[in-house]
Amino acid sequence: MLKKNLENLICPITNIKFKIKIFKKKNDRIIDGIIISKNKDWYKIEDTILDFTNVDEHNYQSYESFKRKYKIKLKLKKKKEIKLINFQKNFFNHNTNKYEKEITKSPFSKTFDDFYLKQFIQKFKGKTIINIGGGSAREALYFAKKNIEVTIVDVSVNILKLAKKKLIKNKLYKNVNLICGYAEKLNIKDKTFDGWIVYGAAHHFHNPKKSFLEAIRVTSKNGQFLIWEPSNTPLRKIFDITMKLFCLWEEEDHVDFLFDQNFFKNTLKDKSTNLITKNVILIPPHLYYINFYYFRRLLILIDKVICSFPLLRKLGGTVLVNGNVK
Ligand SMILES: C[S@@+](CC[C@H](N)C(=O)[O-])C[C@H]1O[C@@H](n2cnc3c(N)ncnc32)[C@H](O)[C@@H]1O
């Protein structure tokens, strides 16, 4: 955690300021420390990663050894996790490397990043951004390269450890904060950031609507945002069938939430300006594996042609949302 960013945080229990004890720091960064709430609940910053999630089966051991290491007298209070959030922690904590190999590094992801993420970053005017459900820094690496300060919030500590490793390897960690926490309750002061991004993550969240409103709350007026999520359209059905026949990656289907443009319009229209929602066609992903360059071009062409017909555009298997905070 960067020291200067501590002042943007609020206590998960009282929603006001908290006490902080620093055990280890280096230059402008807190390596190890604790945040103590008024009711004596405490949250650790370990190896620079702040953990705002409940103490439960996923992090209990690490809290115990941290407590011993720094002779912390405060009690550890275990708290049960919401079922879906526990499921997500389990999945992403235990499948970190598999997810990285199968999805983050896939030609499917690369195509979307090249065409939509990079476009957003080129137009991004702010200095700071919050990346909610940011995983292993897929998006953050691009922002950090542009000298934009990124705060990644993600519920899986293992995926954040991988993010840290990748950022350090690319010499891009100096401008990044990692918070293990909930999209639905960010524990960050109002209007802290210049923008926000939720990229392929909200369909895993416990409460996507609440998460988007939190993202808006912590962003200053006119801050830009980008959402990219799977959408509930006819092409998605083709995706589901091809994935059943030739599975490219493991999906947690039973919890996935599919969006449509109206969901975003209804959730964000009163809170944003310049809201644009559009479906994108670039699937099925299997084609990229046959011949990456050929099919990538073909799918981009199809996307352009189909998207020029408003009715056909609605077929697209994913939805992109852009706007500014009101
Ligand atoms: C499909 S991954 C996408 C990660 C990243 N945006 C990318 O494209 O590589 C979804 C991420 O959301 C995180 N996640 C799931 N539920 C969450 C929640 N309620 N709050 C914060 N993060 C959550 C998961 O741990 C996972 O890293």
PDBQT file of the ligand as one rigid body, heavy atoms in Angstrom, charges set to zero:
ROOT
HETATM    1  C1  LIG A 401     -13.098 -13.251 -14.551  1.00  0.00    +0.000 C 
HETATM    2  S1  LIG A 401     -11.969 -12.527 -13.398  1.00  0.00    +0.000 S 
HETATM    3  C2  LIG A 401     -11.491 -11.066 -14.287  1.00  0.00    +0.000 C 
HETATM    4  C3  LIG A 401     -10.205 -10.501 -13.800  1.00  0.00    +0.000 C 
HETATM    5  C4  LIG A 401      -9.619  -9.376 -14.671  1.00  0.00    +0.000 C 
HETATM    6  N1  LIG A 401     -10.516  -8.246 -14.791  1.00  0.00    +0.000 N 
HETATM    7  C5  LIG A 401      -9.242  -9.917 -16.029  1.00  0.00    +0.000 C 
HETATM    8  O1  LIG A 401      -9.957  -9.627 -17.010  1.00  0.00    +0.000 OA
HETATM    9  O2  LIG A 401      -8.267 -10.665 -16.097  1.00  0.00    +0.000 OA
HETATM   10  C6  LIG A 401     -13.069 -11.933 -12.150  1.00  0.00    +0.000 C 
HETATM   11  C7  LIG A 401     -12.360 -11.383 -10.926  1.00  0.00    +0.000 C 
HETATM   12  O3  LIG A 401     -13.341 -10.847 -10.048  1.00  0.00    +0.000 OA
HETATM   13  C8  LIG A 401     -12.974 -11.157  -8.711  1.00  0.00    +0.000 C 
HETATM   14  N2  LIG A 401     -14.186 -11.078  -7.881  1.00  0.00    +0.000 N 
HETATM   15  C9  LIG A 401     -15.239 -11.927  -7.842  1.00  0.00    +0.000 A 
HETATM   16  N3  LIG A 401     -16.166 -11.477  -6.986  1.00  0.00    +0.000 NA
HETATM   17  C10 LIG A 401     -15.708 -10.320  -6.467  1.00  0.00    +0.000 A 
HETATM   18  C11 LIG A 401     -16.226  -9.362  -5.538  1.00  0.00    +0.000 A 
HETATM   19  N4  LIG A 401     -17.412  -9.518  -4.979  1.00  0.00    +0.000 N 
HETATM   20  N5  LIG A 401     -15.459  -8.283  -5.246  1.00  0.00    +0.000 NA
HETATM   21  C12 LIG A 401     -14.246  -8.112  -5.814  1.00  0.00    +0.000 A 
HETATM   22  N6  LIG A 401     -13.712  -8.978  -6.698  1.00  0.00    +0.000 NA
HETATM   23  C13 LIG A 401     -14.433 -10.060  -7.035  1.00  0.00    +0.000 A 
HETATM   24  C14 LIG A 401     -12.344 -12.525  -8.807  1.00  0.00    +0.000 C 
HETATM   25  O4  LIG A 401     -11.520 -12.827  -7.713  1.00  0.00    +0.000 OA
HETATM   26  C15 LIG A 401     -11.594 -12.444 -10.140  1.00  0.00    +0.000 C 
HETATM   27  O5  LIG A 401     -10.267 -12.034  -9.974  1.00  0.00    +0.000 OA
ENDROOT
TORSDOF 0
